[in-house]
């Protein structure tokens, strides 16, 4: 049994990742171009959304690597935003900073620490 209770901020972030991942995965799968029944780019986009789903699910379970994956996921979007407009870059950068703060503050670090066994 886990000794450290999951912080509410970690729970909210994990559920946002899960919901965004599922919605994005389904949306992009449905909206793929019918002229190209299976474009190669769809695989990469769906992989990104599967990463968000895995990150959210395993963050809820207290796996430390999952919070790093969540941060890498949003950092990847910051890098992608460099090629878009400035407001998009600013929003992604701000989200990245906020997520980093909440995922790595002391309460979250205690939750992700070696306090107890983590189920598979």
C-alpha positions in Angstrom: 0.0 0.0 0.0 1.2 3.5 -0.8 2.3 5.6 2.1 2.2 8.9 0.2 -1.1 10.2 -1.0 -1.3 11.4 -4.5 -1.4 15.3 -4.7 -4.5 16.7 -6.3 -2.5 18.6 -8.8 -0.8 15.3 -10.0 -4.3 13.7 -10.3 -5.6 16.5 -12.4 -2.6 16.6 -14.7 -2.7 12.8 -15.2 -6.4 12.9 -16.0 -5.9 15.8 -18.4 -3.2 13.7 -20.2 -5.5 10.7 -20.3 -8.4 12.6 -21.7 -6.4 14.6 -24.2 -4.7 11.4 -25.4 -7.9 9.5 -25.9 -9.8 12.4 -27.5 -6.8 13.3 -29.8 -6.2 9.6 -30.7 -9.9 9.1 -31.7 -10.2 12.5 -33.4 -7.1 12.1 -35.6 -8.0 8.5 -36.5 -11.5 9.5 -37.6 -10.3 12.7 -39.4 -7.6 11.1 -41.5 -7.8 11.9 -45.2 -9.9 9.4 -47.1 -7.9 9.9 -50.3 -4.9 8.3 -48.5 -6.4 5.5 -46.5 -3.3 5.0 -44.3 -0.9 7.9 -44.5 2.4 7.3 -42.7 2.0 10.6 -40.7 -1.0 9.2 -38.9 1.2 6.6 -37.2 3.4 9.3 -35.7 0.5 11.4 -34.6 -1.3 8.5 -33.0 2.0 7.4 -31.3 2.2 10.9 -29.7 -1.4 10.5 -28.3 -0.6 7.0 -27.1 2.3 8.5 -25.2 0.0 11.0 -23.5 -2.3 8.1 -22.5 0.5 6.1 -21.1 1.9 9.1 -19.3 -1.4 9.9 -17.7 -2.2 6.3 -16.7 1.2 5.6 -15.2 1.4 9.0 -13.5 -1.8 8.0 -11.6 -0.1 4.8 -10.6 2.9 6.7 -9.2 5.6 5.7 -11.7 8.4 8.2 -11.7 9.2 7.7 -15.4 5.7 8.7 -16.3 6.0 12.2 -14.9 9.2 12.6 -16.9 7.4 11.4 -20.0 4.6 13.9 -19.3 7.2 16.7 -19.2 8.9 15.4 -22.3 5.5 15.3 -24.1 4.8 18.9 -23.4 8.4 20.0 -24.1 8.1 18.2 -27.5 5.1 20.4 -28.2 7.1 23.5 -27.2 9.7 22.6 -29.8 7.0 22.0 -32.4 5.5 25.4 -31.5 8.7 27.1 -32.5 7.6 26.5 -36.1 4.2 28.0 -35.5 3.0 31.4 -34.3 4.3 33.2 -31.2 1.2 32.9 -29.1 1.1 29.1 -29.6 4.8 28.9 -28.5 4.1 31.1 -25.5 1.1 29.0 -24.4 3.0 25.7 -24.7 6.0 27.1 -22.9 3.8 28.4 -20.1 2.0 25.0 -19.8 5.4 23.3 -19.8 6.6 25.5 -16.9 3.3 25.0 -14.9 3.4 21.2 -15.4 7.1 21.1 -14.4 6.3 23.0 -11.2 3.4 20.8 -10.2 5.0 17.5 -11.2 8.3 18.2 -9.5 7.4 20.1 -6.3 8.1 18.4 -3.0 4.6 16.8 -2.5 4.8 15.3 -6.0 8.4 14.1 -5.5 7.3 12.3 -2.3 4.5 10.6 -4.1 6.7 9.5 -6.9 9.5 8.5 -4.5 10.4 5.0 -3.3 7.7 5.1 -0.5 6.0 2.0 -1.4 5.5 -0.8 -4.0 4.0 0.2 -7.3 1.7 -2.2 -9.0 2.6 -3.3 -12.5 
